[in-house]
């Protein structure tokens, strides 16, 4: 599945929802780094 979001904040929130839904093998692509995305994805440090 692919999706486009209007802002980095919207992508960040969507990543948290995907993580909370229980998905474990997925990725996020952005043309620039998004601070905190690893935590939002549940990757930790």
Secondary structure, 3 states (H helix, E strand, C coil): CCCCCCCHHHHHHHHHHHHHCCCCCCCCCCCCCCCCHHHHCCCCC
